Amino acid sequence: MSDKSSSRSSGFDRRAFMAGAGIALVPLTARAAVQDPTQAAAQDPALPVEVTLRVNGQDKRLRIDARTTVLDALREHMGLTGSKKGCDHGQCGACTVLIGDRRVVSCLTLALAAEGQEITTIEGLATGDRLHPMQQAFIDNDAFQCGYCTPGQIMSAVACVKEGHAGSDEDIREYMSGNICRCAAYPNIVAAVKQAAPDIMKG
Amino acid sequence: MRSFLYQRATDPGMAVQALSAAAAANNPLTQAAAQPLAGGTTLIDLMKLDVMRPAAIVDINPLARGWSGIETGGEKLRLGALAKMSDVAAHADIQRHYPVIANSLRLAASAQLRNMATLGGNVMQRTRCSYFRDTSYDNCNKRIPGSGCAAMDGVNRMHAVLGTSDQCIATYPGDFAQALIALDATVEITGKSGTRSMPFAQLHKAPGNTPDIETTLQPGELISAFSIPRRWPRSVYLKARDRQSYEFALSSAAIALDVQDGMIRDARVALGGVATVPWRAREAESLLKGQKFDDGLARRAADAAFADAKGRQHNSFKISLGKRLVARALQQASTMEV
């Protein structure tokens, strides 16, 4: 929905320039609580920051640009490409992950702001080779065509059920409206959510 | 996105200090060098679009421990500014005693965004005017003061018909603010010299000659809470939009009625999707007060609410749509079982 992806290229250019100019990159804890804002303002925000993200039960220490979203941290820095980048503006839901037990769009969540919280992605749903009931339900009901929105749909659907918003077709449609499917597999998505809901509620 | 310094505030004093220190003199709040980060659903979006360019971000989410309470004891309601939209919408007491609030939140955005967005951030949400959001347009008085307004003679189907000026016709996009203004909410603001309170109706500023100045908040000030003085069980929020769900309002109405023995003792009417700021339709309220409800009265009140509306080339339909929506919302409120 947007082609404005200048952020990564401008960040890359700046780092390339600085490396070329022989400027040492010093690890920096800009994420530290505000002690003296005037001091803090003197730091260079273009330098990388260190952040520890807890994803699918594992801690991962990253050195990233402060602008990095959770979505880009997952995809570009952790090799977890299941969460998809659709619009990158919080409009399509393809990047939906759980933070704690809440579904959020990871493209509008700064990685730094997610530090210390439990992040669950589509890669974290299955138990070994056994698919999560919602993953199985999407397969059983043919709830996708191209599949690009599917990881976001499934993460959103798991939360939708746990929130208690899967009691009727109408409820499912309303509370799944943040996940756009351009193939329009909506009727099958509703069927999948209905199929998986009792299993998920049983735990 | 331009680079910024990320700071995390662990108490309100730190947040206020960091936001004030980086605030350049005479800069409108929305262009201040330091911006608070709560849910981030507006801020990060507009930073990606290069519309907002803060040099520093102050993450105030750690303040949620003290600023996210939902206090419903007694008549009065107090909502912490960092309460999530989804939590307030799902709260049983809010649904029962303040349905207009619960529904304004439930009908906004998507489940994901409501999980992220806070009440304070929601009322500070920026307009969705496409000429404001797209920096390839040179003429936007809100983004670049004095540059003109591309929306005036552009595609202005989504734009405002009330509270406009010859500088700006951008619509205030939110839903919750209409419920707040209808119910005479108070906003609590935390700044350098402690907290102050004012009527919510004084928070937003109509564009006038300075569409870049959107609120009366000063740099370094944060919204910390909202209060509603009394319960309004007979209240509704209706929203007309291009899609059935997950879309901004073409027109919306927040209605609250106090009816005793068939007589309307008090009435509140606020409009969304049609005005530059959260809009209270006091002319409509005056017509309703002291009357017995019937459909003719609802239509007259709706006409009064839009008496000063000015349509442009593509948005005149909002006037007739808005009137019908107000009349329907009044009918719904008057027939509610409470």
Contacts between the chains, C-beta under 8 A, distances in Angstrom:
chain1	res1	chain2	res2	distance
A	2	B	48	7.8
A	2	B	49	7.6
A	4	B	48	6.5
A	4	B	49	6.0
A	4	B	50	7.3
A	6	B	1	7.7
A	6	B	50	7.5
A	7	B	1	3.9
A	7	B	48	6.4
A	10	B	1	7.8
A	10	B	2	7.6
A	11	B	3	7.3
A	14	B	3	7.3
A	30	B	5	5.8
A	30	B	6	5.2
A	30	B	7	7.2
A	31	B	6	5.8
A	31	B	7	8.0
A	31	B	8	5.9
A	32	B	7	7.9
A	32	B	8	7.1
A	33	B	7	7.6
A	33	B	8	5.2
A	33	B	9	6.9
A	33	B	10	4.7
A	33	B	14	6.7
A	34	B	7	4.6
A	34	B	8	7.0
A	34	B	9	5.4
A	34	B	10	7.9
A	34	B	14	4.6
A	34	B	15	7.6
A	34	B	17	6.9
A	34	B	18	4.5
A	34	B	58	6.9
A	37	B	7	7.1
A	37	B	17	5.9
A	37	B	18	4.3
A	37	B	21	3.9
A	37	B	22	6.5
A	37	B	56	8.0
A	38	B	21	5.9
A	40	B	5	6.2
A	40	B	7	5.8
A	40	B	18	7.4
A	40	B	56	7.6
A	41	B	5	6.7
A	41	B	21	7.1
A	41	B	22	6.2
A	41	B	55	7.7
A	41	B	56	6.7
A	43	B	5	6.1
A	45	B	3	4.6
A	45	B	4	5.2
A	45	B	5	4.1
A	45	B	6	7.5
A	45	B	55	7.2
A	45	B	56	7.6
A	46	B	3	4.6
A	49	B	6	6.9
A	65	B	3	7.4
A	66	B	3	7.0
A	66	B	4	6.4
A	66	B	5	7.3
A	66	B	6	4.6
A	67	B	1	4.9
A	67	B	3	6.5
A	67	B	4	7.2
A	69	B	44	7.3
A	88	B	48	6.8
A	89	B	45	5.2
A	89	B	48	6.5
A	89	B	49	7.8
A	90	B	41	5.8
A	90	B	44	8.0
A	90	B	45	5.9
A	90	B	112	7.6
A	90	B	113	6.2
A	93	B	110	6.8
A	93	B	112	6.3
A	96	B	112	5.8
A	102	B	86	7.7
A	102	B	115	4.4
A	103	B	111	6.3
A	103	B	112	5.1
A	103	B	115	6.0
A	104	B	112	5.4
A	104	B	115	5.5
A	104	B	116	5.1
A	105	B	41	7.9
A	105	B	112	4.9
A	105	B	113	6.9
A	105	B	116	7.2
A	108	B	40	5.4
A	108	B	41	5.4
A	108	B	44	4.6
A	108	B	45	6.1
A	108	B	116	7.0
A	109	B	40	6.5
A	109	B	44	7.7
A	109	B	116	7.1
A	110	B	6	7.2
A	110	B	37	7.2
A	110	B	40	6.5
A	110	B	44	6.7
A	110	B	57	7.8
A	110	B	59	7.8
A	112	B	6	5.0
A	112	B	8	7.7
A	112	B	59	7.2
A	113	B	37	6.4
A	113	B	40	6.8
A	113	B	59	5.4
A	113	B	61	6.3
A	156	B	111	7.0
A	156	B	112	6.8
A	159	B	111	7.3
A	160	B	111	6.8
A	163	B	90	7.9
A	163	B	111	7.4
A	165	B	111	7.4
A	173	B	244	7.9
A	173	B	245	7.2
A	174	B	245	5.3
A	175	B	111	5.2
A	176	B	111	7.7
A	177	B	110	5.9
A	177	B	111	7.7
A	177	B	243	7.9
A	177	B	244	7.8
A	177	B	245	3.7
A	177	B	246	4.0
A	178	B	109	7.5
A	178	B	110	2.5
A	178	B	111	5.3
A	178	B	112	4.7
A	178	B	113	6.7
A	178	B	246	5.8
A	179	B	110	7.9
